[in-house]
Amino acid sequence: MAEPVLEILELRKTFGALKATDGVSLTLMPGEIHALIGPNGAGKSTLIHQISGSIRPNSGTIRFLGQDMAGLDMAARARLGLGRSFQISSLVQEFSALRNVMLAVQARQGSSFRFFRPVMGDPTLTEPAMAMLERVGLAGRAHMPAAELSHGERRQLEIAIALALGSKAFLFDEPMAGMGPEGSKSLTKFLDGLRHEAPILLVEHDMDAVFALADRISVLVYGRVVATGTVDVIRNDPEVRRAYLGEAA
Ligand SMILES: Nc1ncnc2c1ncn2[C@@H]1O[C@H](COP(=O)(O)OP(=O)(O)OP(=O)(O)O)[C@@H](O)[C@H]1O
């Protein structure tokens, strides 16, 4: 069987007397979208922050590509390909989509010697950047300033940047937030294809998106995973229906 890209074992985090993460274990497998759902305050964001490195757990293990993340800060985890999310906006608004991705390609190549060369004409930067825009479906917007892209297109651009920087897994905390119905539909389609580039741990309240995308769903209630399974298993789990989905499921 394939090794998990991300493996979380018995993670615990308390805030005073509150057990925000109460012994969570889960895996993210290659090519997978694993959705994390649960009521408000269940501990979803706290879990994502511990994985990306912005919150330190009290105990437990986080392994990414087989490596223990303990002691690594956010920047170190990001360098290994973990921890980019929509909540950290990495765009230079007045630069074109292409130039934004070129900055990431340049950062990855660590090529400071290029400072004195005309960046926009450098094919070692433009070609991989353009290829990346094609992979995320934004090639037609290459020369448009980031500020003029739609909300959904900006997210596609952020993902192109993350891929150019070497992201090997995505942690997304409510990517559908603030999108209209059309935007959610096209972002759903986009994320569907993205799983083949890198697996996704997806926190999302939009259940249409979750049911359309997830290979597996874990349900978090009061900091504990109360169920993990396929969409069908979760939709039909009586405890999950009672605790979270209600009759809407
Ligand atoms: N820095 C903090 N200090 C104290 N309590 C916190 C802190 N961060 C989160 N909490 C508490 O931990 C619990 C889990 O919060 P968290 O934001 O992780 O939940 P969530 O499942 O992401 O909720 P939502 O769906 O509303 O975003 C909540 O009771 C919250 O009030």
The ligand as a Gaussian input file, in Angstrom:
#p B3LYP/6-31G(d) Opt

LIG

0 1
 N       -6.075000      30.869000      20.372000
 C       -7.111000      30.351000      21.014000
 N       -7.284000      30.534000      22.336000
 C       -8.316000      29.998000      22.993000
 N       -9.263000      29.237000      22.424000
 C       -9.158000      29.031000      21.095000
 C       -8.092000      29.562000      20.326000
 N       -8.251000      29.177000      19.041000
 C       -9.375000      28.416000      19.001000
 N       -9.909000      28.325000      20.235000
 C      -11.112000      27.565000      20.592000
 O      -10.879000      26.223000      20.172000
 C      -12.080000      25.644000      19.680000
 C      -11.859000      25.163000      18.278000
 O      -11.793000      26.302000      17.408000
 P      -11.526000      26.163000      15.839000
 O      -11.469000      27.556000      15.277000
 O      -10.383000      25.279000      15.591000
 O      -12.864000      25.461000      15.356000
 P      -13.404000      25.238000      13.873000
 O      -13.899000      23.847000      13.815000
 O      -12.388000      25.653000      12.882000
 O      -14.643000      26.263000      13.833000
 P      -15.299000      27.045000      12.585000
 O      -16.004000      26.010000      11.787000
 O      -16.253000      27.986000      13.272000
 O      -14.187000      27.744000      11.853000
 C      -13.162000      26.716000      19.824000
 O      -13.867000      26.491000      21.015000
 C      -12.369000      27.995000      19.870000
 O      -13.080000      28.989000      20.580000

